[in-house]
Amino acid sequence: MNDFVVAADAVAAARQAGLQKARLAPGQMVLRGALAGGLLGYATSLVMVMLAQGAPPVAGALCFPAGFAILVLLGLELVTGNFALLPLAYLGTTQRSPGAHGGPARERREVQEAEPLINMWRNWICVYAGNLLGGVVYAGLFYLAISGAGASTGGAVGDQLRRAAQAKTLAYAALGAQGWATAVVKGVLCNWMVTLGAVLAFSSRSTTGKIAAMWLPIFTFFAHGYEHSVVNMFVIPAGMLLGAPVPPAAWWVWNQIPVTIGNLAGGVLFTGLALHLAYPPHVAAAASPAREATALHAAPVDAI
């Protein structure tokens, strides 16, 4: 049986997922975000272990998408994916109807638009906080595990994390404004691929098909060495705990803030807005009822 879902229907299902995500309770957003942050940290630490054992970077990139696939299949919350899915849903709910100009009709439409916009920002803030909590907690646990609860520096894995933390902060700081801009651009390029992975989760009916579809763009971004804000919520704190000379201010000023800005821009512009324009809501609406049902069941609506 062919489990492929055509692009227009996959985008329609992604819109439905975005609507569901925006309606989650804040506590659920934070909890699911924390679990996702920890799982992504787990996948990143796997890469660090592989590199410490002499594996080439591309081998680590091939394995890293396991964490993304796990959190998506569990229906957890990752803010970088939500940077595209929620704008996609929001744009689909704010289409102007022909002839709606001014007067009471315009006022009603503006009131109706305000709620999903507020919900979108609420989701981003709560999920970001949850991802940060999960990443930092896992960083602390990983530090305790590889250092013997502080008895050592973590060996070769500790060396990898210290180098990574410094490369993601102090190396950008050394370049000044150019380093900050580089972090932003790497964040944009990273999340273009990550958000494509979030949408491609709806391109198949089978678990195997979903994993394969998600794996492609996630492997691509990681192999390029681009910057992912949630990955860095583990890498940099773990490196700091293991002795990397990175002040907390350097973490945020030279990485977390510019990378988050880049991730947001990449998700909103290159996936959310771009796919909205490529597959506007009326395209899915014109599909047959059978295709619409396929789209809605392509993946759990609260996933990614």
N, C-alpha and C positions, 0 to 999 in steps of 0.2 A: 504494500500500500504506500502510495506516495505521500510523504508527510510534509512536503514543501508548502509554505504559505506565501502567496504572492505579495509583493512589496506594499501595495495599497492597503491590503488587509492587515499586514503586519503593523503598519503605521497606525491604522485605526485601532488595533488592539493596544498599541503603546499609548495612544490617547486615553483609552479607557483605564489603563494602569495608572497614568498620571492623575486622573480624576480620583481614583481610589486612594492613592497615596496622599493627596491633598486633604482628604477627609479623615485620615487617621488621627487618633487622639495623640496629643503631645507626648504622653508617657510612652506610647507604643513607638512613636518616632525615635525617641531617645534610646529605648531598649533595643529596638531592631538596628538602630545605627551603631550602638555599642558592640553588638554581636558582629555586625559586618566589619567594623574597624578592627576587631580582634582577629577575625578570620583572614582579612587582607594582610594584617601583620604576620600571621602564621605563614601565609604563602611567601611573603617577602623574606622572612627568616629562613625558609627553605632555600631560597635562592642564595642567601648569604652562606649557608652551610655548603652548598654545592660549589660556590666560588672558592671558599676556603679549602676545599678538597681538590682544587685545580681544574674544575670544569670550566669550559669556555663560557663567556657571558651569554651566548645565544642558547646554550643548554638551559641556563636559568630562566631565560625568557620563555622557553617552551613550556616550562613547568609552572611559572607564575600564574597563568590563567586559571589554574585549579581553584585558587581561593575565590576568584570572581565567580566562577561557575557554581561553587558551593553556596555562596551567599545569595545568588540569584535564585537557585532552585529552592532555597529555604524561604524565599520571599522577604529577605531582609532589606534594609535601607542603606543605600550608598549615595552620599550627597552628589558625587560627581555624575552618576547616572541621572539623578533627579534634576541636575542642571539642564538636561534636555527634555526629559519626559514631562515635567510639569509645565514648562513653556509650551510644549507641543499641545498639551491638554488645554492650557489657558487660551492659546490662540484659536483653538477649535471651538471654544465657547464664546468667543467675542467677535464672531463674524457680523459685520454690519448687514442688516437686511436692506434690500433696495427700497429707496424712497424714505428711509428713516432719517429725517432731518429735523433737529430741534424739537421744542415743545415737550410735553409730558412723555412721549415715546423715548426721546433721547435721555431724559432724566431717569426713566426706569431702566434703560439699558446701562447707564453709567453705574447705577446702584447694583445691578446684577453683575457687572464686571468687577466691582470692588471686592466682593467676597472671595472669588477664586484667586485674585491677585494677592490678597492678604494671606490666604491659605498656602499659596505657593511659597511666599517668603517665610511663613511660620515653619513649613516643612524644611526648607533649606537650613534655617537656624537650628531647629531641634535636631535634625539628622546630623548636621555638622558637629554639634556638641556631642552627640552620641558617638559618632565616628572617632572624635578626638579622645573621648573617654576610653573607648575600646582599644584604640591604638596605644595610648599611654599605659594602660593597665597591662596589656600584653607585653609592651616593652619592658616594664618592670619585672614581670614574671620571667621573660626570656633572659634578662640580665641575671636574675637570681639562679636560673638554671645553668647557664654556661659559665658563670663566674664562681660557682660553688658558694652561692649566697655571699659574694663579695670577697672570697678567699683568693681569687685570681683575676687576671685581666681578660679572661675569656678566650685565650689562645688565638688561633688563626681566625676564628669567626669574629672574635672581638676586634681584631685588626681590621677586618673587612668593614665592620660597622663604624669604627672610628674614622676610617678613610672616607666612607660614604657620607657620614654626617658633616665632615669638614668640606668635602667637595660640594655639598648641597647648600652650604652657608658661607663659609669663609672664602671659598673660591669666588663666589659671586660678589662678596663684599670687596674683595681686592680689585674688582673691575669697576666699582662705583655704580654710576647710573647705567652703564652698559651691562653690568652684571644683573641689576634689577630687571632691566628690560629683557635680558636673556631668559631669566626665570619665568617671566610672564609669557614669552613666546613658547617656551618649552611646555608650559602649562596649557596653552591653547592647543598645541599640536597633540599633546597627550590626550586631552579630553575629547578631541574630535574622534579619536579611535575608541576610547572607553565608552562614549555615548552611543557609538555605532554598535558596540557589543551589547549595550542595554536594549537597543531596538531589535537587533538580530535575534535576541532571545525569543522574539515572537514570530520568527520566520519558519518555525518547524513545530509539528505536533508532538514529536517524540523527544524523550529526554536526551538520547544520543544526538539527535539533530540539533537541539538547542545548544548543547555543550560544544559541538563542533563549530556552530555558527558564531558563538560568543568567543571561542578560542582565537579565531583568526585576527580580529582587530586588537585584542588584548595582547597577544604575542607581539604584534607589529609595534605597538607603542613601547612596550617594555624593551624590546630589542634595540630600539633607537635611543634609549636612555633619556626619554622625556620625563617631565616632572608631574607627579600625581600627588595632590595634597593629602589624601588619606594614607597613602603609602608612607609619606614623609612624617605622618603622625606617629609612626612606629620607628622608622629608621633614625631620625634625628634624636628623639629622646633616648632610644637605646644606645646610640653612640655616645651621648652625653653621660649616661649612667656608667658607661664603660671607660670613661675618662677622656673623651674627645674634648678639646679646649674650645667648646662652642657655648657662648653665653646664651641664656634664654632669649634675650633681645635679638641676637643675631639670627636665631632660628626663625623668629616671627618676621623680622624686618627684611631679611635677605632670602627667605624661602617661603614660609607659610602664607604670608600675605600676598606677595606677587604671584605665587603659584596658584593660590585660590582664585585670584582675579583672572588669571589665564584660563584655569579650568572652567570658570563660570562663562567667560566669553566664548570659549571653544564649544561648550555644550549648547549654549543658547543660540549662537549664530550658525555654526557649521552643521549642527544636527537638528536642534529644535526648530529654528526658523527655516532652515533649508528644506527639511523634510515636510514642514507645513506647506511651504510653497510648491514643492514638487508633488505632494499628494494631499491637496486640500480636502477638507471634510466632505465636500460634495462628490469627490471621486469615490470614497468608500460608500457614501449613501447610495450611489448609483449601482453598487454591486448587488448581486442576487442575495436573497435571505440566507442561502446555504453558505455563500462565501462570508457573509457577515458573522454567521455562527462559527465558522472556522477561525476567523480572526479573533473573536472573543475568547476562544478556547486554545489559542496558540501558546499561551503561557499564563501562569497565575497572574491575575490582574494586580496583585499587590507586590509582585516580584520586582527586583532590581532596585 
